[in-house]
Amino acid sequence: MEIVVGVLVILCLVAVIQLQFGNRKRRVAELELERTMQLFDVSLEVNSTIRKQDLLVKIMETSSRIMNAEASSVILVDEEKGELFFDLALGAKGDEVREIRLKIGEGIAGWVAQTGKSVKIDDAARDERWSSKVAKRVDYPTRNMLCVPLVSKGKIIGVLQVLNKRGDAPFTDRDLQLLESIASPTAASLENAMLYDALKKSVHALKVTTAAKERMESELRIAADIQMGFLPRKSISLQSRGEDAEGLTSAQAEAQATIRPAREVGGDFYDYFRIDENRLFFVLGDVSDKGIPAALFMAVTMTLLKGKMSVELTPGELLTAVNQELYKDDSTMFATIFCGVLNIATGQLLYSDGGHCPPYIVKANGEVELLKGKKGLPLGVMDDMLYMDNEVMLDLGDRIIVYTDGITEAEDQLQNQYGFVRLKEVLVREQASKPEQLLSQMVQDVDLFADGAVQSDDIAVLIIDRNSIK
């Protein structure tokens, strides 16, 4: 009987042990299921949006709820500056929090970002790594916390932390493991969101840049049209009857020019117009800079030249007066210039040279020579500059060619310059050509020499012919 009772007791004990073991296994299974469901919940939340700001809100709200914590935060890594920053901070003092930056290694979050290790802090204020920089700014006491790294593709992109477990309970090791599990899918989704955010910003910047470029191109086209409006659009042919060294004569002068800016707008300019019955005024210049500043300086210079030129002024006096208007102590802009007044009937040419390329004269007998004379400084260099007048006689059939250094200083692929020799060869070869043909051949010869090399300077050429009236 005693044996039977003993066996029954043993069987009861075994049954109790099996029951307890089964309950324990069931609890473990239930906890594991709960953990799996929580992670599944996290996965659903973090994959529900690709927008970084929305995702950060979901990460913090989900982490706080699952970890039963009062607050949560995501602090991102700025690799360039070696700092941590709050890309998103909620609450009344969110703007102040976003201004806070932590050095890598500073505070608990900085330490986690530096080491890649997770931490469970039971008493934040007593931890030697603790930094109160954020807590003081928001006036929020931190009792305990968990902080884990956000790692994507082997790189730490930030840290995820939860603060103050509800009910004054401490965080457990199991809580830390759960937060680490939450951090894994979170990091991948966050990096994708950051890439998407960067892409959006790049696309927006591209749109802004494209719009600005299109607006600028439109404005430059308008500026180019305005600039070309300052220049004579057609050639001019003037006739005059008078007396030269050979007696009574009937002569005509023809002026024609071309210009090709290196950019949409440039600094080269020319002009020609009749100032009285027998005289033709002409000018060609080259502003030191390029683009809009040069175009503005060119417009002012042309306006002054045209406004101040009168029957009484010589070319030297005109340049002296214009220079006094243009000179500014703090300006770096200047313009080389050549201007002249041709008496069509007599052939007398008065001219003044402000540091410009020497023009060529193609004589009626075929000789080609440089026009030399006293030179002054470019306009805008010295305020009290006095420009001198020079004089030469143009016979019937003579031609003067004025040009800018965009011709002679044009470069090929090897940076060899076009030079004066090649220019003279063209003038000799084309001496019988009409003005429009010579202009075309000069520019074409420069282009053939350059062979596709990008040019940095404008090209302008002005031709004045003095011929007998047929």
C-alpha positions in Angstrom: 0.0 0.0 0.0 2.8 2.4 0.9 4.4 1.6 -2.4 1.3 2.4 -4.3 0.9 5.7 -2.4 4.6 6.5 -3.2 4.1 5.8 -6.9 1.0 8.0 -6.9 3.0 10.9 -5.3 5.8 10.5 -7.8 3.3 10.5 -10.7 1.7 13.7 -9.3 5.0 15.4 -8.9 5.9 14.5 -12.5 2.6 15.8 -13.7 3.1 19.1 -11.9 6.6 19.4 -13.3 5.4 18.7 -16.8 2.6 21.2 -16.3 5.0 23.8 -15.1 7.4 23.1 -17.9 4.6 23.2 -20.4 3.5 26.6 -19.0 7.0 27.9 -19.2 7.3 26.7 -22.8 3.9 28.2 -23.6 4.9 31.6 -22.0 8.2 31.6 -24.0 6.3 30.8 -27.1 3.7 33.5 -26.4 6.5 36.0 -25.7 8.2 35.0 -28.9 5.0 35.3 -30.8 4.4 38.7 -29.3 7.9 39.8 -30.2 7.4 38.6 -33.8 4.1 40.5 -34.1 5.8 43.6 -32.7 8.6 43.4 -35.2 6.0 42.7 -37.9 4.2 45.8 -36.8 7.4 47.8 -36.9 8.1 46.5 -40.4 4.6 47.6 -41.6 5.0 51.0 -40.1 8.5 51.8 -41.4 7.7 50.5 -44.9 4.5 52.5 -45.2 6.2 55.6 -46.4 9.3 56.7 -48.3 9.2 60.3 -47.1 11.9 60.9 -44.6 10.0 63.2 -42.3 6.9 61.0 -42.2 9.2 57.9 -41.6 11.0 59.6 -38.7 7.7 60.3 -37.0 6.5 56.7 -37.4 9.8 55.3 -36.1 9.6 57.4 -32.9 5.9 56.8 -32.3 6.2 53.0 -33.0 9.4 52.7 -30.8 7.8 54.5 -27.9 4.6 52.4 -28.1 6.3 49.0 -28.4 9.0 49.8 -25.8 6.4 51.3 -23.4 8.5 54.4 -23.2 7.6 58.0 -22.7 9.7 59.3 -25.6 11.9 58.2 -28.5 14.3 60.0 -30.8 16.3 59.3 -34.0 19.6 61.2 -34.2 21.3 61.1 -37.6 25.0 61.1 -38.5 26.4 64.0 -40.6 29.5 62.3 -42.1 31.0 65.4 -43.5 31.1 67.3 -40.2 31.5 64.3 -37.9 28.4 65.2 -35.9 25.0 64.0 -34.9 21.9 66.0 -35.5 18.1 65.9 -35.0 16.6 66.0 -38.4 13.2 66.0 -36.9 12.2 67.1 -33.4 8.6 67.2 -32.2 7.0 69.4 -29.5 7.0 73.1 -28.7 10.8 73.3 -28.6 11.4 71.3 -31.7 13.1 74.2 -33.5 15.6 74.6 -30.6 16.4 70.9 -30.6 17.1 70.9 -34.3 19.8 73.5 -33.7 21.6 71.1 -31.4 24.6 69.1 -32.8 26.6 66.5 -30.9 30.2 65.5 -31.9 30.7 61.9 -32.6 31.6 60.4 -29.2 29.8 63.2 -27.3 27.1 62.0 -24.9 25.6 58.5 -24.9 24.2 58.9 -28.4 27.6 60.0 -29.6 29.3 57.1 -27.9 26.9 54.6 -29.5 27.5 56.2 -32.9 31.2 56.0 -32.4 31.5 52.5 -31.1 28.5 50.8 -32.8 27.5 49.3 -29.4 24.1 49.3 -27.8 23.6 50.5 -24.2 21.0 50.2 -21.4 21.3 53.0 -18.9 19.4 52.6 -15.6 20.4 56.0 -14.2 21.2 58.5 -17.0 22.5 61.3 -14.8 25.0 59.0 -13.1 26.5 57.7 -16.4 29.9 59.2 -17.2 28.9 59.4 -20.9 25.8 61.4 -20.2 25.4 64.9 -21.8 22.6 67.1 -20.7 22.8 69.4 -23.7 19.5 68.3 -25.1 17.7 67.7 -21.8 18.5 71.3 -20.6 17.3 72.8 -23.9 13.9 71.0 -23.7 13.7 70.9 -19.9 13.0 67.1 -20.0 14.4 64.9 -17.2 15.8 61.6 -18.4 15.7 58.7 -15.9 16.7 55.7 -17.9 17.1 54.9 -21.5 18.1 52.5 -24.3 20.2 53.6 -27.2 21.1 51.4 -30.2 23.0 52.1 -33.5 21.1 52.3 -36.8 23.3 50.3 -39.2 22.7 50.0 -42.9 25.1 48.1 -45.2 27.7 48.1 -42.5 27.6 51.9 -42.0 26.2 53.7 -38.9 23.7 56.2 -40.2 22.3 57.3 -36.8 21.1 56.1 -33.4 17.7 55.2 -32.1 16.9 55.8 -28.4 13.9 55.4 -26.1 13.6 57.3 -22.9 12.0 56.7 -19.5 10.1 53.4 -19.3 6.5 54.0 -18.2 5.5 52.9 -14.6 8.9 53.9 -13.2 10.1 50.4 -14.2 13.7 49.9 -15.5 14.4 48.7 -19.0 15.4 45.1 -19.2 18.0 43.2 -21.3 15.1 41.8 -23.3 13.9 45.4 -24.0 17.4 46.1 -25.4 17.3 43.1 -27.6 13.9 44.1 -28.9 15.0 47.6 -29.7 18.0 46.2 -31.5 15.6 44.1 -33.5 13.5 47.1 -34.3 16.6 49.1 -35.4 17.5 46.6 -38.1 14.5 47.2 -40.5 14.3 50.8 -39.4 17.8 51.5 -40.6 17.2 50.0 -44.1 14.0 52.0 -44.5 15.6 55.2 -43.2 18.5 55.0 -45.6 16.1 54.5 -48.5 14.1 57.5 -47.3 17.3 59.5 -47.0 18.3 58.6 -50.6 14.8 59.5 -51.8 15.0 62.8 -50.0 18.4 63.5 -51.5 17.0 62.6 -54.9 14.0 64.9 -54.4 16.3 67.8 -53.4 18.6 67.1 -56.4 15.6 67.1 -58.8 14.3 70.3 -57.2 17.7 72.0 -57.5 17.9 70.8 -61.1 14.5 72.3 -61.8 15.5 75.6 -60.1 18.8 75.7 -62.0 17.2 74.8 -65.3 14.6 77.5 -64.8 17.3 80.0 -63.8 19.3 79.0 -66.8 16.4 79.3 -69.2 15.5 82.7 -67.7 19.1 83.8 -68.0 19.3 82.6 -71.6 16.1 84.5 -72.3 17.5 87.6 -70.7 20.8 87.2 -72.5 19.0 86.9 -75.8 17.1 90.1 -75.0 20.4 91.7 -74.0 22.0 90.6 -77.2 19.1 92.1 -79.2 19.4 95.3 -77.3 23.2 95.4 -77.8 22.9 94.8 -81.5 20.4 97.6 -81.6 23.2 100.0 -80.7 25.1 99.0 -83.8 24.4 100.1 -87.4 22.5 97.2 -89.1 23.3 98.2 -92.6 26.3 99.5 -94.5 26.4 103.2 -95.4 27.4 104.8 -98.6 28.0 108.5 -98.8 28.8 110.7 -101.7 30.6 114.1 -101.7 31.9 116.6 -104.3 34.9 118.7 -103.5 38.5 119.4 -104.2 41.5 117.3 -103.4 45.2 117.6 -104.3 44.3 116.7 -107.9 41.5 119.3 -108.3 37.7 118.9 -108.3 36.6 115.4 -107.6 33.5 113.4 -106.9 34.0 110.6 -104.3 32.0 108.2 -102.2 32.8 106.4 -99.0 31.3 103.1 -98.0 31.3 101.8 -94.4 30.5 98.2 -93.5 31.2 96.1 -90.4 30.6 92.7 -88.8 30.7 91.5 -85.2 30.6 88.1 -83.5 30.5 88.0 -79.7 32.3 85.0 -78.1 29.3 84.8 -75.7 25.7 85.8 -76.1 26.7 89.4 -75.4 30.2 90.9 -75.7 32.3 94.0 -75.5 33.3 94.8 -79.1 31.4 97.6 -80.7 31.5 99.8 -83.8 29.6 102.7 -85.3 29.6 105.0 -88.3 27.5 108.0 -89.3 27.7 111.2 -91.3 28.5 114.4 -89.3 28.2 116.9 -92.1 28.0 117.1 -95.9 31.5 115.9 -96.5 32.6 114.0 -93.4 32.1 110.4 -92.2 32.7 109.5 -88.5 33.6 105.9 -87.6 34.7 104.1 -84.5 35.6 100.6 -83.4 36.4 99.5 -79.8 37.0 96.5 -77.6 36.0 96.5 -73.9 38.4 94.6 -71.6 35.8 92.2 -70.1 33.2 90.0 -71.6 29.5 89.2 -71.0 26.9 91.5 -69.4 29.5 93.9 -67.7 31.3 94.5 -70.9 28.0 95.0 -72.8 26.9 97.7 -70.3 30.3 99.4 -70.5 30.0 99.2 -74.3 26.5 100.7 -74.3 27.6 103.6 -72.1 30.7 104.2 -74.3 28.7 104.2 -77.5 26.1 106.6 -76.1 28.8 109.0 -75.0 30.6 108.8 -78.3 27.4 109.5 -80.3 26.2 112.1 -77.9 29.4 114.1 -77.7 30.5 114.0 -81.3 30.0 117.2 -83.1 31.2 119.1 -86.2 33.7 121.1 -84.1 35.4 118.2 -82.3 38.4 116.3 -83.6 38.7 112.5 -82.9 41.3 113.2 -80.2 39.1 115.8 -78.5 36.2 113.4 -78.6 38.1 110.6 -76.9 39.5 113.0 -74.3 35.9 114.1 -73.4 34.5 110.6 -73.3 37.4 109.3 -71.2 36.7 111.9 -68.5 33.1 110.6 -68.3 34.1 106.9 -68.2 37.0 107.0 -65.8 36.2 105.8 -62.3 38.8 105.3 -59.5 37.4 101.9 -58.5 36.6 100.6 -62.0 38.6 97.8 -63.6 36.8 98.3 -67.0 38.5 99.9 -69.9 38.2 99.9 -73.7 40.7 100.1 -76.5 39.4 102.3 -79.3 40.1 103.7 -82.7 38.0 106.4 -84.2 38.4 108.7 -87.2 36.8 111.4 -89.3 37.1 110.9 -93.1 36.6 113.9 -95.4 35.1 112.0 -98.3 35.8 114.7 -100.9 39.5 115.4 -100.0 40.5 112.0 -98.6 41.8 113.6 -95.3 41.5 111.1 -92.4 41.9 112.5 -88.9 42.1 109.6 -86.4 42.9 109.0 -82.7 44.0 105.7 -81.2 43.3 104.6 -77.7 45.6 101.6 -77.3 43.9 99.7 -80.2 45.2 97.2 -82.7 46.9 99.1 -85.6 44.5 99.2 -88.6 45.6 98.3 -92.1 45.4 100.4 -95.2 45.0 98.6 -98.6 46.2 101.1 -101.2 44.7 101.3 -104.6 48.0 100.1 -106.1 47.8 96.9 -104.0 50.1 97.8 -101.2 49.1 96.7 -97.7 50.5 98.6 -94.8 49.8 99.2 -91.1 48.4 102.6 -90.2 50.8 104.0 -87.6 50.4 107.1 -85.4 50.6 108.4 -81.8 48.7 106.2 -79.4 46.9 106.9 -76.1 45.8 104.7 -73.3 42.5 102.8 -73.5 39.4 104.7 -72.4 38.8 104.5 -68.6 42.5 103.9 -67.6 43.6 107.4 -66.7 41.3 110.4 -65.9 43.5 113.2 -67.3 44.6 111.4 -70.5 44.9 113.7 -73.6 44.3 111.9 -76.8 46.2 113.0 -79.9 45.0 113.5 -83.5 46.8 111.8 -86.4 46.4 112.5 -90.1 46.7 110.5 -93.2 45.4 110.9 -96.8 43.3 108.2 -98.4 43.4 108.2 -102.2 40.5 107.1 -104.4 40.5 103.3 -104.3 42.1 103.1 -100.8 40.6 101.0 -98.1 41.1 101.1 -94.3 40.4 98.0 -92.2 39.9 98.4 -88.4 39.6 95.2 -86.3 39.7 93.9 -82.7 42.3 91.5 -81.3 39.7 88.7 -81.5 41.2 88.4 -85.0 44.9 88.5 -84.4 44.8 86.7 -81.1 42.5 83.9 -82.1 44.0 80.5 -81.1 44.1 77.0 -82.6 44.0 73.7 -80.7 47.7 74.1 -79.8 47.2 77.7 -78.6 49.1 79.2 -81.6 47.8 82.7 -82.4 46.4 83.8 -85.8 48.7 86.8 -85.9 49.3 89.8 -88.1 51.1 87.8 -90.9 48.0 85.7 -91.7 45.7 88.7 -91.5 47.9 90.6 -94.0 47.9 87.6 -96.4 44.1 87.6 -96.4 44.0 91.3 -97.1 46.4 91.0 -100.0 44.6 88.0 -101.4 41.2 89.7 -101.1 42.2 93.2 -102.0 39.8 93.3 -105.0 36.9 91.9 -103.0 33.8 93.9 -102.1 33.5 94.9 -98.4 30.9 92.2 -97.5 33.0 89.5 -99.2 36.2 90.6 -97.4 34.4 90.6 -94.1 33.2 87.1 -94.7 36.7 85.8 -95.8 38.4 87.4 -92.8 36.1 85.6 -90.3 36.2 82.4 -92.3 40.0 82.3 -92.4 40.1 82.8 -88.7 37.7 79.9 -88.2 39.7 77.6 -90.5 42.8 78.4 -88.5 41.1 77.8 -85.1 39.9 74.4 -86.4 37.1 74.2 -83.8 39.1 75.6 -80.8 36.8 77.6 -78.5 37.5 81.3 -78.6 37.4 83.5 -75.6 37.4 86.9 -77.4 34.8 88.7 -79.6 35.5 89.5 -83.2 34.7 92.8 -84.9 35.9 94.2 -88.2 35.1 97.6 -89.8 35.9 98.5 -93.4 35.9 102.0 -94.9 36.4 102.3 -98.7 37.0 105.6 -100.5 36.2 105.4 -104.2 35.4 107.6 -107.1 31.8 107.9 -108.1 31.1 105.8 -111.1 
